[in-house]
Amino acid sequence: MTRKHSGSVARLVHEKPIALRLEKHELEEAHEKAKAEGRSSSNFARMVYLMGMAEYRRKGRIELTAADLVSK
């Protein structure tokens, strides 16, 4: 079975992927959240990246507190 790609979604670049290294608990959480949303883990990571970039554009810099870095 092949997947049909939506004509409204631009094709993603696969030639130069960015490796994302996560701690074991972060990876497990990402897989859990992706599954809960019915997404692949890579799609979930991309959506979280896009959310983070939107916040970065609003603030113009990275702002994380110690609380942001603690797993919940």
N, C-alpha and C positions, 0 to 999 in steps of 0.2 A: 504494500500500500504506500503510495507516495502522498506527500502533503502538498496541498495547493496553497500557494502564497497569495496573500491579498495584494491586489493591484495598488492599494492605497498606502502600503507600507514599503518604504525604501528598503532595498536589499542591504544587508549588513556586510561590512568588510570582514573577510575571514583570513586574509593573507598575513596580517600582523596582529594577532590577538595580544591583549595585555594580561599577563599572568596575575592572578589575585591570590596572594597567600594569606590564608586565614588560620587562626588557632583552631584546634580541634573542636572546641565548643562552639565557636563562631560558624564553622562549616556545618556542624550538625544542626544548628539553629537555622541556617540558611536553607538547608535541605528540608527541614520541617515546615518552615514558612512557605517555601515554594510549593510543596505538596499540598498544604492547606489551601493555597490559592489556585491549585490546578495548573501551575506553571512548571516549566523545566527549571532546573537550578540556574542555568545560564541566563534564561530570560528573567528570572527573579533578580539575579545579581545586576543585570542591565537596568531593570526598573528602579532598583535601589540606587544605582549609580546616577540615573537621570534625576531622581528626587534630590540626591545630594548636590548635583551640579546646579539644579534650579536654586537651591538654598545658597550655594556658593556665589552664584551670579547676583543674587539679591544683596548679600553681605559684602561681596568683593574680597573675601578672605576666608580662611578656615578658622572657625571658632568652635572649639570643643572644650567642654569642662571635664573634670575628672569623672563626674557622674555619667557623662556621655560615653566614656570608655569602659564602663563597667557593664558586663552582661546582665540582662534583666530576666 
